[in-house]
Amino acid sequence: MKTNARFIKSITKAAAENDTVMPWARSTRRAAFIAKRQSAALPLRKTA
């Protein structure tokens, strides 16, 4: 099987540019987003 150097270089470049957020790194950001979404869902009208 012939090795395609250009293909391998593009694969390694794409892997180096990958910026995947790991689950343990996003927990605080996700918790803040959920809290913000839940506070925005509360009704803002007065009770009669």
Backbone as ProteinMPNN parsed JSONL, in Angstrom:
{"seq_chain_A": "MKTNARFIKSITKAAAENDTVMPWARSTRRAAFIAKRQSAALPLRKTA", "coords_chain_A": {"N_chain_A": [[0.845, -1.184, 0.0], [0.628, 2.159, -0.891], [2.042, 4.98, 0.664], [0.569, 8.014, 1.327], [1.869, 10.959, 1.625], [0.979, 13.607, 1.723], [-1.689, 13.344, 2.48], [-1.408, 12.191, 5.027], [-0.077, 14.281, 6.329], [-2.105, 16.218, 6.264], [-3.994, 15.016, 7.907], [-2.65, 14.904, 10.386], [-2.353, 17.628, 10.821], [-5.029, 18.457, 11.055], [-5.72, 17.048, 13.346], [-4.109, 18.31, 15.215], [-5.262, 20.815, 15.285], [-7.66, 20.369, 16.435], [-10.052, 21.207, 18.816], [-11.475, 20.05, 21.055], [-13.798, 20.131, 23.646], [-13.481, 18.713, 26.714], [-15.53, 16.604, 28.827], [-15.056, 16.966, 31.604], [-13.981, 19.48, 31.672], [-15.952, 21.223, 30.976], [-17.903, 21.396, 32.884], [-18.357, 23.466, 34.825], [-18.943, 25.635, 33.178], [-21.177, 24.674, 31.844], [-22.945, 24.337, 33.989], [-23.303, 27.008, 34.753], [-24.58, 27.975, 32.46], [-26.958, 26.469, 32.5], [-28.092, 27.391, 34.885], [-28.496, 30.076, 34.223], [-30.339, 29.797, 32.146], [-32.499, 28.644, 33.497], [-33.179, 30.684, 35.291], [-34.041, 32.6, 33.526], [-36.323, 31.466, 32.612], [-38.241, 31.808, 34.501], [-41.389, 33.253, 35.33], [-42.055, 36.699, 34.812], [-44.119, 38.284, 35.647], [-46.477, 40.027, 37.754], [-48.16, 38.635, 40.586], [-51.629, 38.29, 41.019]], "CA_chain_A": [[0.0, 0.0, 0.0], [1.429, 3.367, -1.036], [1.813, 5.994, 1.683], [0.294, 9.324, 0.757], [2.43, 11.878, 2.615], [0.134, 14.799, 1.833], [-2.866, 12.943, 3.258], [-0.989, 12.025, 6.425], [0.184, 15.622, 6.856], [-3.383, 16.903, 6.502], [-4.624, 14.378, 9.061], [-1.96, 15.348, 11.603], [-2.67, 19.049, 11.006], [-6.4, 18.528, 11.551], [-5.718, 16.561, 14.725], [-3.482, 19.328, 16.054], [-6.169, 21.954, 15.384], [-8.877, 19.947, 17.108], [-10.209, 21.866, 20.115], [-12.632, 19.418, 21.668], [-13.948, 20.395, 25.071], [-13.704, 17.47, 27.438], [-16.642, 16.734, 29.777], [-14.642, 17.481, 32.908], [-13.605, 20.88, 31.533], [-17.113, 22.048, 30.671], [-18.93, 21.267, 33.911], [-18.702, 24.76, 35.416], [-19.577, 26.461, 32.144], [-22.506, 24.112, 31.609], [-23.767, 24.647, 35.162], [-23.651, 28.422, 34.664], [-25.557, 28.117, 31.382], [-28.233, 25.911, 32.954], [-28.634, 28.315, 35.888], [-28.962, 31.262, 33.496], [-31.54, 29.409, 31.403], [-33.585, 28.424, 34.447], [-33.607, 31.963, 35.837], [-34.742, 33.308, 32.463], [-37.599, 30.794, 32.378], [-39.189, 32.195, 35.528], [-42.309, 34.307, 34.874], [-41.733, 38.019, 35.352], [-45.333, 39.057, 35.873], [-46.924, 40.101, 39.139], [-49.286, 37.776, 40.927], [-52.805, 39.108, 41.332]], "C_chain_A": [[0.886, 1.243, 0.0], [1.052, 4.391, 0.037], [1.643, 7.349, 1.002], [0.699, 10.365, 1.797], [1.552, 13.114, 2.799], [-1.109, 14.506, 2.667], [-2.516, 12.817, 4.739], [-0.707, 13.379, 7.065], [-1.122, 16.364, 7.147], [-4.107, 16.32, 7.706], [-3.973, 14.853, 10.354], [-2.228, 16.826, 11.873], [-4.074, 19.215, 11.575], [-6.484, 18.058, 12.997], [-5.111, 17.588, 15.663], [-4.41, 20.522, 16.263], [-7.454, 21.628, 16.141], [-8.939, 20.544, 18.509], [-11.472, 21.335, 20.791], [-12.653, 19.709, 23.159], [-14.295, 19.084, 25.759], [-14.798, 17.659, 28.487], [-16.236, 17.308, 31.128], [-14.242, 18.952, 32.846], [-14.824, 21.779, 31.351], [-18.143, 22.071, 31.786], [-19.314, 22.61, 34.522], [-19.396, 25.665, 34.408], [-20.997, 25.987, 31.887], [-23.439, 24.434, 32.769], [-24.197, 26.116, 35.148], [-24.708, 28.656, 33.58], [-26.926, 27.615, 31.817], [-28.878, 26.835, 33.978], [-29.194, 29.571, 35.219], [-30.268, 30.961, 32.76], [-32.727, 29.217, 32.343], [-34.073, 29.74, 35.048], [-34.375, 32.772, 34.794], [-36.119, 32.704, 32.221], [-38.647, 31.171, 33.424], [-40.115, 33.289, 35.014], [-42.0, 35.631, 35.575], [-42.965, 38.874, 35.605], [-45.708, 39.039, 37.364], [-48.066, 39.141, 39.38], [-50.448, 38.652, 41.377], [-53.434, 38.707, 42.62]], "O_chain_A": [[1.801, 1.352, 0.817], [-0.13, 4.631, 0.283], [2.479, 7.767, 0.201], [-0.046, 10.622, 2.743], [1.402, 13.608, 3.917], [-1.528, 15.337, 3.472], [-3.259, 13.292, 5.598], [-1.062, 13.6, 8.223], [-1.232, 17.057, 8.158], [-4.764, 17.051, 8.447], [-4.67, 15.171, 11.318], [-2.32, 17.235, 13.03], [-4.286, 20.025, 12.477], [-7.245, 18.617, 13.786], [-5.56, 17.72, 16.802], [-4.353, 21.173, 17.306], [-8.241, 22.523, 16.448], [-8.0, 20.407, 19.294], [-12.412, 22.084, 21.061], [-11.645, 19.552, 23.847], [-15.283, 18.432, 25.421], [-14.977, 18.769, 28.988], [-17.0, 18.062, 31.732], [-14.172, 19.607, 33.886], [-14.726, 22.989, 31.557], [-19.178, 22.72, 31.637], [-20.502, 22.867, 34.719], [-20.334, 26.381, 34.755], [-21.911, 26.795, 31.729], [-24.603, 24.769, 32.551], [-25.335, 26.429, 35.495], [-25.628, 29.452, 33.772], [-27.941, 28.253, 31.538], [-30.091, 27.041, 33.941], [-30.25, 30.068, 35.611], [-31.189, 31.778, 32.757], [-33.848, 29.596, 32.005], [-35.27, 29.893, 35.291], [-35.265, 33.546, 35.145], [-36.996, 33.374, 31.675], [-39.829, 30.875, 33.242], [-39.65, 34.187, 34.312], [-41.721, 35.667, 36.773], [-42.844, 40.089, 35.762], [-45.304, 38.152, 38.116], [-48.854, 38.866, 38.475], [-50.239, 39.659, 42.053], [-54.434, 39.296, 43.029]]}, "name": "protein", "num_of_chains": 1, "seq": "MKTNARFIKSITKAAAENDTVMPWARSTRRAAFIAKRQSAALPLRKTA"}
